[in-house]
Amino acid sequence: MDNAAEQRAGVGDWTEPGVYEVSPGVHRMPLPLPMDALRAVNVYITETDQGLVLIDGGWAIPQAQELFISGLKELGYTQRDIQRFLVTHVHRDHYTQAYVVGQETGADVSLGIGDKASLDVMHSDTLTQDPNVDRLLQAGADEVAEAWRKLFEGHVRPSTDDYGYPSTWLDSDFTIDLGTRQLAAVSTPGHTQGHYVFADIQAGVLFAGDHVLPTITPSIGFEPAWVEQPLKDFLESLVKVRALPDMALLPAHGPVAVSSHDRVDELLAHHEERLQQCVEAVAQGASTAWEVAALIPWTRRNRTRDELGPFDQVMAAFETLAHLNLLALQGRLSSEDNGQTRLYRSAPFGIS
Ligand SMILES: [Zn+2]
């Protein structure tokens, strides 16, 4: 098989550059990421009566821009044919290139209103420290917090040249009428607060962004703005997507998968197992998210917390914190703040 045929059969390397038709009039275009374990991001090009509508835009780096232009050309289009970008969420691998092209061509760029708080933080003049430091301190990951603080010292504000505000904010659930194609825009907070998925129910395809990924579990609560219960939001959004008809899963990272329902079920089961592991770790005496993270396995290879790379340790701290805070909300654990650090126990605090 050539690569295109392999891609259609789902056996090729999904990151291989090119454009691959995944449904009539829908093309998957993987674009590279710099220094990222996710390896690539899928941009989806949909052909409509009203021109091209793109789901996500990729990360604004020169290498991705070249492939973006050549991918469109392969389909007989230029950037000027893009009417609209529907960006699933504010993370730079999805948003920045859409923003840059939008600035250049006037294409509409839309983003969920829930991500406005994070953009506001990034554009704030009064920020003195990366807000993720506070979250790491709450998790009791003091050393990681210190390393993170140092990393961002002197450049708290990332460049906003490719990270401005969108032209349109998406709010609540609604249908986008594209003539021959109707897209259900479904708000799915969790991975970030403004995350959206887009469903063409007629065609049976779900543009899932990072809400439902086929081979990895989406990170939770990695966003500049503070969110109290990102896992609760994420699980509720999974249930919401599970209530839609079963569709082909078109993810932002990874190959296209056959069934959105199957993958949502796996993710729900995964998080229930993780919640249970957290309960057991606290029963064994771990009291902070960072301590709990040392007692539960990480990645498909069952690594320990200390075997993870620096960035993954940050993710692990956030992830564990989100699970523990949900358990506390559900009454399955109790919690108490001790300075900046949050402590958890099996029994209520105040009873020894
Ligand atoms: Zn992503």
Residues whose N, C-alpha, C, O or C-beta is under 5 A from the ligand:
A	BS01	ZN	D93 D210
